[in-house]
Amino acid sequence: MGGLKVAAARGPDYYRAIGKQGGIAVRERYGSDYYRAIGQQGGITVRERHGAAYYRRLGIKGGGITKATHDADYYRAIGRLGGLATQSRRRTP
């Protein structure tokens, strides 16, 4: 009940502010590489727990949402960007 009371009184910005303070304190104490390490540990745990099929389902779900929220121009634009990236890699010795 205390958490609900604080949330009602202070709102979501309060939680954002204390979360940011906590993140800064962790970064100062452990360094920015700490976040990379715990992210990798989390990814490994998810992979072991759910397997490749899990990521396949996520990709299909995300692709469906992207398709539903963007038009053909969006895909043209990202296709051009991908083509430009490929061209620049070919030019680089």
Phi and psi restraints in degrees (value plus and minus 20) as a CYANA .aco file:
   2 GLY   PHI     -82.7   -42.7
   2 GLY   PSI     -60.3   -20.3
   3 GLY   PHI     -84.1   -44.1
   3 GLY   PSI     -59.1   -19.1
   4 LEU   PHI     -86.9   -46.9
   4 LEU   PSI     -58.0   -18.0
   5 LYS   PHI     -86.0   -46.0
   5 LYS   PSI     -62.9   -22.9
   6 VAL   PHI     -84.8   -44.8
   6 VAL   PSI     -62.8   -22.8
   7 ALA   PHI     -81.5   -41.5
   7 ALA   PSI     -61.4   -21.4
   8 ALA   PHI     -88.5   -48.5
   8 ALA   PSI     -57.4   -17.4
   9 ALA   PHI     -98.2   -58.2
   9 ALA   PSI     -59.6   -19.6
  10 ARG   PHI    -125.1   -85.1
  10 ARG   PSI     -44.6    -4.6
  11 GLY   PHI      62.1   102.1
  11 GLY   PSI     155.9   195.9
  12 PRO   PHI     -88.0   -48.0
  12 PRO   PSI     -47.0    -7.0
  13 ASP   PHI     -82.9   -42.9
  13 ASP   PSI     -51.9   -11.9
  14 TYR   PHI     -81.7   -41.7
  14 TYR   PSI     -66.0   -26.0
  15 TYR   PHI     -87.9   -47.9
  15 TYR   PSI     -55.7   -15.7
  16 ARG   PHI     -81.4   -41.4
  16 ARG   PSI     -64.7   -24.7
  17 ALA   PHI     -84.4   -44.4
  17 ALA   PSI     -65.7   -25.7
  18 ILE   PHI     -92.2   -52.2
  18 ILE   PSI     -50.7   -10.7
  19 GLY   PHI     -84.7   -44.7
  19 GLY   PSI     -62.1   -22.1
  20 LYS   PHI     -84.4   -44.4
  20 LYS   PSI     -62.5   -22.5
  21 GLN   PHI     -80.4   -40.4
  21 GLN   PSI     -62.4   -22.4
  22 GLY   PHI     -84.3   -44.3
  22 GLY   PSI     -61.6   -21.6
  23 GLY   PHI     -83.1   -43.1
  23 GLY   PSI     -60.3   -20.3
  24 ILE   PHI     -85.0   -45.0
  24 ILE   PSI     -62.8   -22.8
  25 ALA   PHI     -82.8   -42.8
  25 ALA   PSI     -61.1   -21.1
  26 VAL   PHI     -85.8   -45.8
  26 VAL   PSI     -63.2   -23.2
  27 ARG   PHI     -81.7   -41.7
  27 ARG   PSI     -62.1   -22.1
  28 GLU   PHI     -87.0   -47.0
  28 GLU   PSI     -54.9   -14.9
  29 ARG   PHI     -98.3   -58.3
  29 ARG   PSI     -63.1   -23.1
  30 TYR   PHI    -129.6   -89.6
  30 TYR   PSI     -34.3     5.7
  31 GLY   PHI      69.5   109.5
  31 GLY   PSI     142.1   182.1
  32 SER   PHI     -91.2   -51.2
  32 SER   PSI     -43.9    -3.9
  33 ASP   PHI     -85.3   -45.3
  33 ASP   PSI     -41.5    -1.5
  34 TYR   PHI     -78.8   -38.8
  34 TYR   PSI     -62.2   -22.2
  35 TYR   PHI     -84.2   -44.2
  35 TYR   PSI     -58.8   -18.8
  36 ARG   PHI     -82.8   -42.8
  36 ARG   PSI     -64.2   -24.2
  37 ALA   PHI     -83.6   -43.6
  37 ALA   PSI     -66.1   -26.1
  38 ILE   PHI     -91.3   -51.3
  38 ILE   PSI     -49.7    -9.7
  39 GLY   PHI     -85.5   -45.5
  39 GLY   PSI     -61.7   -21.7
  40 GLN   PHI     -84.9   -44.9
  40 GLN   PSI     -61.1   -21.1
  41 GLN   PHI     -81.0   -41.0
  41 GLN   PSI     -62.5   -22.5
  42 GLY   PHI     -84.0   -44.0
  42 GLY   PSI     -61.4   -21.4
  43 GLY   PHI     -83.4   -43.4
  43 GLY   PSI     -60.7   -20.7
  44 ILE   PHI     -84.4   -44.4
  44 ILE   PSI     -62.3   -22.3
  45 THR   PHI     -82.0   -42.0
  45 THR   PSI     -64.1   -24.1
  46 VAL   PHI     -84.0   -44.0
  46 VAL   PSI     -63.3   -23.3
  47 ARG   PHI     -81.3   -41.3
  47 ARG   PSI     -64.0   -24.0
  48 GLU   PHI     -88.2   -48.2
  48 GLU   PSI     -56.1   -16.1
  49 ARG   PHI     -95.7   -55.7
  49 ARG   PSI     -59.1   -19.1
  50 HIS   PHI    -131.7   -91.7
  50 HIS   PSI     -44.2    -4.2
  51 GLY   PHI      58.7    98.7
  51 GLY   PSI    -198.4  -158.4
  52 ALA   PHI     -86.6   -46.6
  52 ALA   PSI     -52.5   -12.5
  53 ALA   PHI     -81.1   -41.1
  53 ALA   PSI     -51.9   -11.9
  54 TYR   PHI     -81.9   -41.9
  54 TYR   PSI     -67.3   -27.3
  55 TYR   PHI     -87.0   -47.0
  55 TYR   PSI     -55.2   -15.2
  56 ARG   PHI     -81.1   -41.1
  56 ARG   PSI     -66.5   -26.5
  57 ARG   PHI     -82.6   -42.6
  57 ARG   PSI     -61.5   -21.5
  58 LEU   PHI     -81.5   -41.5
  58 LEU   PSI     -63.0   -23.0
  59 GLY   PHI     -83.6   -43.6
  59 GLY   PSI     -62.3   -22.3
  60 ILE   PHI     -85.4   -45.4
  60 ILE   PSI     -63.9   -23.9
  61 LYS   PHI     -82.4   -42.4
  61 LYS   PSI     -67.4   -27.4
  62 GLY   PHI     -84.0   -44.0
  62 GLY   PSI     -59.9   -19.9
  63 GLY   PHI     -84.1   -44.1
  63 GLY   PSI     -58.9   -18.9
  64 GLY   PHI     -85.2   -45.2
  64 GLY   PSI     -61.0   -21.0
  65 ILE   PHI     -86.1   -46.1
  65 ILE   PSI     -62.4   -22.4
  66 THR   PHI     -81.9   -41.9
  66 THR   PSI     -63.9   -23.9
  67 LYS   PHI     -83.1   -43.1
  67 LYS   PSI     -56.9   -16.9
  68 ALA   PHI     -93.2   -53.2
  68 ALA   PSI     -45.5    -5.5
  69 THR   PHI    -124.2   -84.2
  69 THR   PSI     -26.7    13.3
  70 HIS   PHI    -146.7  -106.7
  70 HIS   PSI     132.6   172.6
  71 ASP   PHI    -117.6   -77.6
  71 ASP   PSI    -195.2  -155.2
  72 ALA   PHI     -82.9   -42.9
  72 ALA   PSI     -51.1   -11.1
  73 ASP   PHI     -81.5   -41.5
  73 ASP   PSI     -55.2   -15.2
  74 TYR   PHI     -81.3   -41.3
  74 TYR   PSI     -66.4   -26.4
  75 TYR   PHI     -87.8   -47.8
  75 TYR   PSI     -55.0   -15.0
  76 ARG   PHI     -81.8   -41.8
  76 ARG   PSI     -64.4   -24.4
  77 ALA   PHI     -83.9   -43.9
  77 ALA   PSI     -66.2   -26.2
  78 ILE   PHI     -91.7   -51.7
  78 ILE   PSI     -49.0    -9.0
  79 GLY   PHI     -84.7   -44.7
  79 GLY   PSI     -61.6   -21.6
  80 ARG   PHI     -83.2   -43.2
  80 ARG   PSI     -63.1   -23.1
  81 LEU   PHI     -80.9   -40.9
  81 LEU   PSI     -62.1   -22.1
  82 GLY   PHI     -84.6   -44.6
  82 GLY   PSI     -60.0   -20.0
  83 GLY   PHI     -84.7   -44.7
  83 GLY   PSI     -60.1   -20.1
  84 LEU   PHI     -85.2   -45.2
  84 LEU   PSI     -59.5   -19.5
  85 ALA   PHI     -83.4   -43.4
  85 ALA   PSI     -61.0   -21.0
  86 THR   PHI     -84.4   -44.4
  86 THR   PSI     -62.7   -22.7
  87 GLN   PHI     -82.3   -42.3
  87 GLN   PSI     -62.2   -22.2
  88 SER   PHI     -87.4   -47.4
  88 SER   PSI     -51.8   -11.8
  89 ARG   PHI     -89.2   -49.2
  89 ARG   PSI     -56.1   -16.1
  90 ARG   PHI     -86.0   -46.0
  90 ARG   PSI     -54.7   -14.7
  91 ARG   PHI     -94.7   -54.7
  91 ARG   PSI     -47.6    -7.6
  92 THR   PHI     -94.4   -54.4
  92 THR   PSI     105.0   145.0
